[in-house]
Amino acid sequence: MKVILKENLDNLGHIGDIVKVAPGYARNYLLPKGLALEATTKNAKALEHAKKHLEYKKNKVLEQARALAAKIEGISLSLSHQAGEEGKLFGAVTNMELAENLKAQGIEIDRKKIVLAEPIKQLGDFTAIVRIHPEVNATLKVTITKA
């Protein structure tokens, strides 16, 4: 089934793209949530008319993502955890904890958008990638100290 995307979706496409998806995915998820329209000739003509609006929305979302990325890159999270003699943490620092600390600083990011190669299990300085937009990534600096 072909649909016209009304929002940017990871692994699917950008606003205004016509993509082919499974009929169940379109019927049960994309269409009810308002993320896409069915790609009919009527909707395709309406899309041509709304192309300017979609382009404006796409640029606005990209601008907001870049601004958020700059804000995130300006932050350095400092977390203190209990650790053993050799600097090994009791437990681990995960993307969920990083998302909670960012929220405490006024930046609300879904934890699934914070990418750690693996959970942090040592004291020291680390970086995490925050995928804000398909075209915009930010680097978050994290320092783990002993409590």
CYANA upper distance limits for C-alpha pairs under 8 A (distance plus 0.5 A):
  1 MET  CA     20 LYS  CA      5.94
  1 MET  CA     21 VAL  CA      5.95
  1 MET  CA     22 ALA  CA      6.47
  1 MET  CA     23 PRO  CA      5.76
  1 MET  CA     26 ALA  CA      7.96
  1 MET  CA     38 GLU  CA      8.47
  2 LYS  CA     18 ILE  CA      7.06
  2 LYS  CA     19 VAL  CA      6.03
  2 LYS  CA     20 LYS  CA      4.82
  2 LYS  CA     21 VAL  CA      6.72
  2 LYS  CA     38 GLU  CA      6.93
  2 LYS  CA     39 ALA  CA      5.87
  3 VAL  CA     18 ILE  CA      6.07
  3 VAL  CA     19 VAL  CA      6.09
  3 VAL  CA     20 LYS  CA      6.87
  3 VAL  CA     21 VAL  CA      7.81
  3 VAL  CA     26 ALA  CA      7.99
  3 VAL  CA     36 ALA  CA      6.59
  3 VAL  CA     37 LEU  CA      5.97
  3 VAL  CA     38 GLU  CA      4.98
  3 VAL  CA     39 ALA  CA      5.05
  4 ILE  CA     15 ILE  CA      8.46
  4 ILE  CA     16 GLY  CA      6.42
  4 ILE  CA     17 ASP  CA      6.17
  4 ILE  CA     18 ILE  CA      4.98
  4 ILE  CA     19 VAL  CA      7.00
  4 ILE  CA     36 ALA  CA      5.84
  4 ILE  CA     37 LEU  CA      5.59
  4 ILE  CA     38 GLU  CA      6.70
  4 ILE  CA     39 ALA  CA      6.05
  5 LEU  CA     13 GLY  CA      7.87
  5 LEU  CA     14 HIS  CA      7.24
  5 LEU  CA     15 ILE  CA      5.73
  5 LEU  CA     16 GLY  CA      5.73
  5 LEU  CA     17 ASP  CA      6.06
  5 LEU  CA     18 ILE  CA      6.98
  5 LEU  CA     19 VAL  CA      8.04
  5 LEU  CA     35 LEU  CA      6.63
  5 LEU  CA     36 ALA  CA      4.82
  5 LEU  CA     37 LEU  CA      7.04
  6 LYS  CA     14 HIS  CA      8.48
  6 LYS  CA     15 ILE  CA      5.57
  6 LYS  CA     16 GLY  CA      6.57
  6 LYS  CA     34 GLY  CA      7.88
  6 LYS  CA     35 LEU  CA      5.66
  6 LYS  CA     36 ALA  CA      5.48
  6 LYS  CA     37 LEU  CA      7.71
  6 LYS  CA     54 LEU  CA      8.25
  7 GLU  CA     14 HIS  CA      7.02
  7 GLU  CA     15 ILE  CA      5.40
  7 GLU  CA     16 GLY  CA      8.39
  7 GLU  CA     35 LEU  CA      6.03
  7 GLU  CA     36 ALA  CA      7.73
  8 ASN  CA     12 LEU  CA      8.47
  8 ASN  CA     13 GLY  CA      6.59
  8 ASN  CA     14 HIS  CA      4.85
  8 ASN  CA     15 ILE  CA      5.72
  9 LEU  CA     13 GLY  CA      6.09
  9 LEU  CA     14 HIS  CA      6.84
 10 ASP  CA    134 PRO  CA      7.11
 12 LEU  CA     19 VAL  CA      7.97
 13 GLY  CA     17 ASP  CA      6.80
 13 GLY  CA     19 VAL  CA      7.95
 15 ILE  CA     54 LEU  CA      7.04
 15 ILE  CA     55 GLU  CA      8.33
 15 ILE  CA     58 LYS  CA      7.03
 16 GLY  CA     47 LEU  CA      7.89
 16 GLY  CA     51 LYS  CA      7.64
 16 GLY  CA     54 LEU  CA      7.08
 18 ILE  CA     39 ALA  CA      7.63
 21 VAL  CA     25 TYR  CA      7.26
 21 VAL  CA     26 ALA  CA      7.12
 22 ALA  CA     26 ALA  CA      6.94
 23 PRO  CA     27 ARG  CA      6.54
 24 GLY  CA     28 ASN  CA      6.18
 24 GLY  CA     29 TYR  CA      8.31
 25 TYR  CA     29 TYR  CA      5.94
 25 TYR  CA     30 LEU  CA      7.02
 26 ALA  CA     30 LEU  CA      5.26
 26 ALA  CA     31 LEU  CA      6.19
 26 ALA  CA     36 ALA  CA      8.36
 27 ARG  CA     31 LEU  CA      6.19
 27 ARG  CA     32 PRO  CA      7.54
 28 ASN  CA     32 PRO  CA      6.99
 29 TYR  CA     33 LYS  CA      6.61
 30 LEU  CA     34 GLY  CA      6.73
 30 LEU  CA     35 LEU  CA      5.52
 30 LEU  CA     36 ALA  CA      5.93
 30 LEU  CA     37 LEU  CA      8.47
 31 LEU  CA     35 LEU  CA      6.63
 31 LEU  CA     36 ALA  CA      5.92
 31 LEU  CA     37 LEU  CA      6.70
 31 LEU  CA     38 GLU  CA      8.12
 37 LEU  CA     43 ASN  CA      7.80
 38 GLU  CA     43 ASN  CA      7.62
 39 ALA  CA     43 ASN  CA      6.46
 39 ALA  CA     44 ALA  CA      6.68
 40 THR  CA     44 ALA  CA      6.46
 41 THR  CA     45 LYS  CA      6.70
 42 LYS  CA     46 ALA  CA      6.77
 43 ASN  CA     47 LEU  CA      6.39
 44 ALA  CA     48 GLU  CA      6.87
 45 LYS  CA     49 HIS  CA      7.01
 46 ALA  CA     50 ALA  CA      6.59
 47 LEU  CA     51 LYS  CA      6.17
 50 ALA  CA     54 LEU  CA      6.71
 51 LYS  CA     55 GLU  CA      6.53
 52 LYS  CA     56 TYR  CA      6.69
 53 HIS  CA     57 LYS  CA      6.68
 54 LEU  CA     58 LYS  CA      6.48
 55 GLU  CA     59 ASN  CA      6.69
 56 TYR  CA     60 LYS  CA      6.60
 57 LYS  CA     61 VAL  CA      6.61
 58 LYS  CA     62 LEU  CA      6.71
 59 ASN  CA     63 GLU  CA      6.61
 60 LYS  CA     64 GLN  CA      6.73
 61 VAL  CA     65 ALA  CA      6.62
 62 LEU  CA     66 ARG  CA      6.72
 62 LEU  CA    133 HIS  CA      7.79
 62 LEU  CA    135 GLU  CA      8.41
 62 LEU  CA    136 VAL  CA      8.29
 63 GLU  CA     67 ALA  CA      6.73
 64 GLN  CA     68 LEU  CA      6.65
 65 ALA  CA     69 ALA  CA      6.57
 65 ALA  CA    132 ILE  CA      6.54
 65 ALA  CA    133 HIS  CA      6.72
 65 ALA  CA    136 VAL  CA      7.09
 66 ARG  CA     70 ALA  CA      6.74
 66 ARG  CA    136 VAL  CA      6.99
 67 ALA  CA     71 LYS  CA      6.82
 68 LEU  CA     72 ILE  CA      6.63
 68 LEU  CA    132 ILE  CA      8.35
 69 ALA  CA     73 GLU  CA      6.60
 69 ALA  CA    132 ILE  CA      7.68
 69 ALA  CA    136 VAL  CA      7.78
 69 ALA  CA    137 ASN  CA      7.22
 69 ALA  CA    138 ALA  CA      5.45
 69 ALA  CA    139 THR  CA      8.45
 70 ALA  CA     74 GLY  CA      6.81
 70 ALA  CA    138 ALA  CA      7.88
 71 LYS  CA     75 ILE  CA      7.32
 72 ILE  CA    107 ILE  CA      8.43
 72 ILE  CA    138 ALA  CA      7.12
 72 ILE  CA    139 THR  CA      7.80
 72 ILE  CA    140 LEU  CA      6.81
 73 GLU  CA    138 ALA  CA      6.61
 73 GLU  CA    139 THR  CA      6.17
 73 GLU  CA    140 LEU  CA      6.18
 73 GLU  CA    141 LYS  CA      7.97
 75 ILE  CA    140 LEU  CA      7.47
 75 ILE  CA    141 LYS  CA      7.56
 76 SER  CA    140 LEU  CA      7.20
 76 SER  CA    141 LYS  CA      5.35
 76 SER  CA    142 VAL  CA      6.31
 76 SER  CA    143 THR  CA      7.90
 77 LEU  CA    101 ASN  CA      8.01
 77 LEU  CA    102 LEU  CA      8.43
 77 LEU  CA    140 LEU  CA      8.27
 77 LEU  CA    141 LYS  CA      6.74
 77 LEU  CA    142 VAL  CA      5.27
 77 LEU  CA    143 THR  CA      6.64
 78 SER  CA    142 VAL  CA      6.44
 78 SER  CA    143 THR  CA      5.22
 78 SER  CA    144 ILE  CA      6.52
 78 SER  CA    145 THR  CA      7.84
 79 LEU  CA    142 VAL  CA      8.01
 79 LEU  CA    143 THR  CA      6.68
 79 LEU  CA    144 ILE  CA      5.48
 79 LEU  CA    145 THR  CA      6.68
 80 SER  CA    144 ILE  CA      6.17
 80 SER  CA    145 THR  CA      5.13
 80 SER  CA    146 LYS  CA      5.85
 80 SER  CA    147 ALA  CA      5.45
 81 HIS  CA     89 LEU  CA      7.29
 81 HIS  CA     90 PHE  CA      8.16
 81 HIS  CA    144 ILE  CA      7.55
 81 HIS  CA    145 THR  CA      6.87
 81 HIS  CA    146 LYS  CA      5.86
 81 HIS  CA    147 ALA  CA      5.47
 82 GLN  CA     89 LEU  CA      6.56
 82 GLN  CA     90 PHE  CA      6.49
 82 GLN  CA    146 LYS  CA      6.18
 82 GLN  CA    147 ALA  CA      5.59
 83 ALA  CA     87 GLY  CA      6.11
 83 ALA  CA     88 LYS  CA      5.86
 83 ALA  CA     89 LEU  CA      4.66
 83 ALA  CA     90 PHE  CA      6.00
 83 ALA  CA    123 LEU  CA      8.19
 83 ALA  CA    146 LYS  CA      6.40
 83 ALA  CA    147 ALA  CA      7.87
 84 GLY  CA     88 LYS  CA      5.84
 84 GLY  CA     89 LEU  CA      6.76
 84 GLY  CA     90 PHE  CA      7.55
 87 GLY  CA    122 GLN  CA      6.24
 87 GLY  CA    123 LEU  CA      5.86
 87 GLY  CA    146 LYS  CA      8.26
 88 LYS  CA    121 LYS  CA      6.53
 88 LYS  CA    122 GLN  CA      5.15
 88 LYS  CA    123 LEU  CA      7.01
 89 LEU  CA    121 LYS  CA      5.73
 89 LEU  CA    122 GLN  CA      5.97
 89 LEU  CA    123 LEU  CA      7.40
 90 PHE  CA    121 LYS  CA      8.28
 91 GLY  CA    121 LYS  CA      7.34
 92 ALA  CA    119 PRO  CA      6.43
 92 ALA  CA    120 ILE  CA      5.95
 92 ALA  CA    121 LYS  CA      5.36
 93 VAL  CA     97 GLU  CA      6.84
 93 VAL  CA     98 LEU  CA      8.01
 93 VAL  CA    119 PRO  CA      6.23
 93 VAL  CA    120 ILE  CA      5.47
 93 VAL  CA    121 LYS  CA      7.14
 94 THR  CA     98 LEU  CA      7.02
 94 THR  CA    116 LEU  CA      8.15
 94 THR  CA    119 PRO  CA      5.65
 94 THR  CA    120 ILE  CA      7.16
 95 ASN  CA     99 ALA  CA      6.57
 95 ASN  CA    111 ARG  CA      6.13
 95 ASN  CA    112 LYS  CA      7.94
 95 ASN  CA    114 ILE  CA      6.25
 95 ASN  CA    115 VAL  CA      7.43
 95 ASN  CA    116 LEU  CA      7.31
 95 ASN  CA    119 PRO  CA      8.18
 96 MET  CA    100 GLU  CA      6.83
 96 MET  CA    111 ARG  CA      5.81
 97 GLU  CA    101 ASN  CA      6.79
 98 LEU  CA    102 LEU  CA      6.69
 98 LEU  CA    111 ARG  CA      8.16
 98 LEU  CA    114 ILE  CA      8.41
 99 ALA  CA    103 LYS  CA      6.62
 99 ALA  CA    108 GLU  CA      7.80
 99 ALA  CA    109 ILE  CA      6.60
 99 ALA  CA    110 ASP  CA      7.26
 99 ALA  CA    111 ARG  CA      5.80
 99 ALA  CA    114 ILE  CA      7.98
100 GLU  CA    104 ALA  CA      6.79
101 ASN  CA    105 GLN  CA      7.01
102 LEU  CA    106 GLY  CA      6.96
102 LEU  CA    107 ILE  CA      5.76
102 LEU  CA    108 GLU  CA      7.00
102 LEU  CA    109 ILE  CA      7.84
103 LYS  CA    107 ILE  CA      5.36
103 LYS  CA    108 GLU  CA      5.31
103 LYS  CA    109 ILE  CA      7.68
109 ILE  CA    113 LYS  CA      7.55
109 ILE  CA    114 ILE  CA      8.40
110 ASP  CA    114 ILE  CA      7.89
113 LYS  CA    130 VAL  CA      6.08
113 LYS  CA    131 ARG  CA      5.56
113 LYS  CA    132 ILE  CA      7.21
114 ILE  CA    128 ALA  CA      7.18
114 ILE  CA    129 ILE  CA      6.36
114 ILE  CA    130 VAL  CA      4.97
114 ILE  CA    131 ARG  CA      6.92
115 VAL  CA    128 ALA  CA      6.34
115 VAL  CA    129 ILE  CA      5.60
115 VAL  CA    130 VAL  CA      6.59
115 VAL  CA    131 ARG  CA      8.00
116 LEU  CA    127 THR  CA      8.42
116 LEU  CA    128 ALA  CA      5.85
116 LEU  CA    129 ILE  CA      7.29
117 ALA  CA    128 ALA  CA      8.50
122 GLN  CA    144 ILE  CA      8.09
123 LEU  CA    143 THR  CA      8.15
123 LEU  CA    144 ILE  CA      5.49
123 LEU  CA    145 THR  CA      6.20
123 LEU  CA    146 LYS  CA      7.49
124 GLY  CA    143 THR  CA      6.19
124 GLY  CA    144 ILE  CA      5.67
124 GLY  CA    145 THR  CA      7.16
125 ASP  CA    141 LYS  CA      7.81
125 ASP  CA    142 VAL  CA      6.29
125 ASP  CA    143 THR  CA      4.94
125 ASP  CA    144 ILE  CA      6.85
126 PHE  CA    141 LYS  CA      6.55
126 PHE  CA    142 VAL  CA      5.60
126 PHE  CA    143 THR  CA      6.74
127 THR  CA    139 THR  CA      6.93
127 THR  CA    140 LEU  CA      5.97
127 THR  CA    141 LYS  CA      5.18
127 THR  CA    142 VAL  CA      6.28
128 ALA  CA    139 THR  CA      6.31
128 ALA  CA    140 LEU  CA      5.59
128 ALA  CA    141 LYS  CA      7.14
128 ALA  CA    142 VAL  CA      7.96
129 ILE  CA    137 ASN  CA      7.12
129 ILE  CA    138 ALA  CA      6.31
129 ILE  CA    139 THR  CA      5.33
129 ILE  CA    140 LEU  CA      6.69
130 VAL  CA    137 ASN  CA      6.10
130 VAL  CA    138 ALA  CA      5.55
130 VAL  CA    139 THR  CA      6.68
130 VAL  CA    140 LEU  CA      7.42
131 ARG  CA    136 VAL  CA      7.06
131 ARG  CA    137 ASN  CA      5.17
131 ARG  CA    138 ALA  CA      7.11
132 ILE  CA    136 VAL  CA      6.36
132 ILE  CA    137 ASN  CA      6.28
132 ILE  CA    138 ALA  CA      7.79
133 HIS  CA    137 ASN  CA      7.30
